[in-house]
Amino acid sequence: MSEKHTPGPWVDDSSEHTEPYCPIKIKGGHHTICTVYIDDAPVEDYNREQYANAALIASAPNLLKEVAELRAENVRLKRKLTGLLSDNRWLVKASRKHLEQHFGLKRSITTLTADLATAQGKLDELRELVDNAKAVIFKDYPLLSAMLTKGLHESYRTTLADSEVK
């Protein structure tokens, strides 16, 4: 804002009123900045709004000063943030690399877990085949069944001894 305004503070003269419908003057120093009119109509909300408008207008220089301070702070923070980001590019790169490694490892673990589940399924199938083979052996081949039940060496010795006796 390049235009100059009447310097603050601005005040409204509503506290000086002795008459009920006297207009409110906003003053800056010895100058009247503006006048806010109070209506003599029986609309109470309108007059409350006019008093609020007068207070808002009177606070304009303070608000303008605060806006300028906030803008300056915003510029300062942007510069600081830009500096932090450019100074810490290595941190951003390292973080990105770490995350990629972490998620790559996570994918590998997921793949290994799936492979393990597949292997477990195959193992279960193999156990079932062995159990079926045992059932057939025990039913159809009693000698082999005895060997498996007693243990191969003991069963073999017993079988040899039986065959020598016959």
GITA-V645799 format. One line per field, one symbol per residue. ss: DSSP state (H for helix, E for strand, C for the rest). phi: phi as a letter, one per 40 degrees, with the letter a starting at -180 (. if undefined). psi: psi as a letter, one per 20 degrees, with the letter a starting at -180 (. if undefined). A space follows every 10 residues. Layout:
ss->???
phi->???
psi->???
This chain:
ss->CCCCCCCCCE EECHHHCCCC CCCEEEEECC EEEEEECCCC CCCHHHHHHH HHHHHHHHCH HHHHHHHHHH HHHHHHHHHH HHHHHHHCHH HHHHHHHHHH HHHHHHHHHH HHHHHHHHHH HHHHHHHHHH HHHHHHHHHH CHHHHHHHHH CHHHHHHHHH HHHHHC
phi->.cccbccccb bbcccccbcc bcccbcbbgc cccabbcbcc ccbccccccc cccccccccd cccccccccc cccccccccc cccccccbcc cccccccccc cccccccccc cccccccccc ccccccdccc cccccccccc bccccccccc hccccccccc cccccc
psi->ohqqrpqrqq qqkhiipiqh kpqpppqocj qpgrppppqj qknhhghghh ghgghgghjg hgggghgggh gghggghggg ggggghhkhh gggggggggg gghghggggg ghgghggghg gggggggggg ggggggghgh nhghggghgi qggghggggg gghhh.
